[in-house]
Amino acid sequence: MGILGWIVLGLIAGAIAKAIKPGEQGGGWFTTLLLGVVGAIVGGWIGSALFNVGVNQFWSLSTWILAIGGSLIVLVMWGLLTRKRA
């Protein structure tokens, strides 16, 4: 999968991750979509390291599950880093 495929996958995975975990992570939709691209890369890395499953094909179910899972992880981490302390 090329770089354009990674970007599209990450943008969609970020939007799905935001729909799964709504809340105040800070940064708005643009930041969430960028975090989705990073999350797709993280999900692909975790999948290949732990499960020997890569993110090679755009239309593969495992690719989408790893990308969305990685996006959720990155979104939660971003929320922890940017939350306001009372």
C-alpha positions in Angstrom: 0.0 0.0 0.0 1.4 3.4 -1.0 1.6 6.6 1.0 -1.7 7.8 -0.3 -3.4 4.6 0.8 -1.9 5.1 4.3 -3.2 8.6 4.5 -6.7 7.7 3.4 -6.7 4.7 5.7 -5.5 6.9 8.6 -8.0 9.6 8.0 -10.9 7.2 7.9 -9.6 5.2 10.9 -9.2 8.5 12.8 -12.8 9.5 12.1 -14.1 6.1 13.2 -11.9 6.1 16.3 -13.4 9.6 17.2 -16.9 8.2 16.7 -16.1 5.2 18.9 -14.5 7.3 21.6 -16.1 10.7 21.6 -15.1 13.3 24.2 -12.8 16.1 24.7 -9.4 15.0 23.6 -8.5 18.5 22.4 -7.4 19.6 19.0 -10.6 19.2 17.1 -11.3 17.1 14.0 -8.2 18.0 12.1 -5.9 16.8 14.9 -8.0 13.7 15.3 -7.6 12.9 11.6 -3.8 13.4 11.9 -3.8 11.2 14.9 -5.6 8.6 12.9 -2.8 8.5 10.3 -0.3 8.1 13.2 -2.6 5.5 14.7 -2.8 3.5 11.4 1.0 3.3 11.4 1.1 2.3 15.1 -1.6 -0.3 14.5 0.3 -1.7 11.6 3.5 -1.9 13.7 1.7 -3.5 16.6 0.0 -6.0 14.3 3.2 -7.0 12.6 5.2 -7.2 15.8 2.7 -9.2 17.9 0.5 -11.0 15.5 2.6 -11.3 12.4 -0.2 -9.5 10.4 0.7 -6.5 8.4 -1.2 -3.6 7.0 -0.6 -4.5 3.4 -3.9 -4.4 1.6 -6.4 -1.5 1.8 -9.5 -3.6 1.6 -8.5 -6.3 4.2 -10.5 -6.5 7.4 -7.3 -7.0 9.5 -5.9 -3.8 8.0 -8.9 -1.8 9.1 -9.1 -3.4 12.6 -5.4 -2.7 13.2 -5.7 0.9 11.9 -8.8 1.7 14.0 -7.2 0.0 17.1 -4.0 1.9 16.7 -6.0 5.1 16.2 -7.9 4.5 19.4 -4.6 3.9 21.3 -3.1 7.1 19.9 -6.4 9.1 20.6 -6.5 7.9 24.2 -2.8 8.8 24.7 -3.4 12.2 23.1 -6.4 12.8 25.5 -4.2 11.9 28.5 -1.5 14.3 27.4 -3.7 17.2 26.6 -6.3 17.1 29.4 -6.6 20.1 31.6 -5.6 19.6 35.2 -8.0 21.0 37.8 
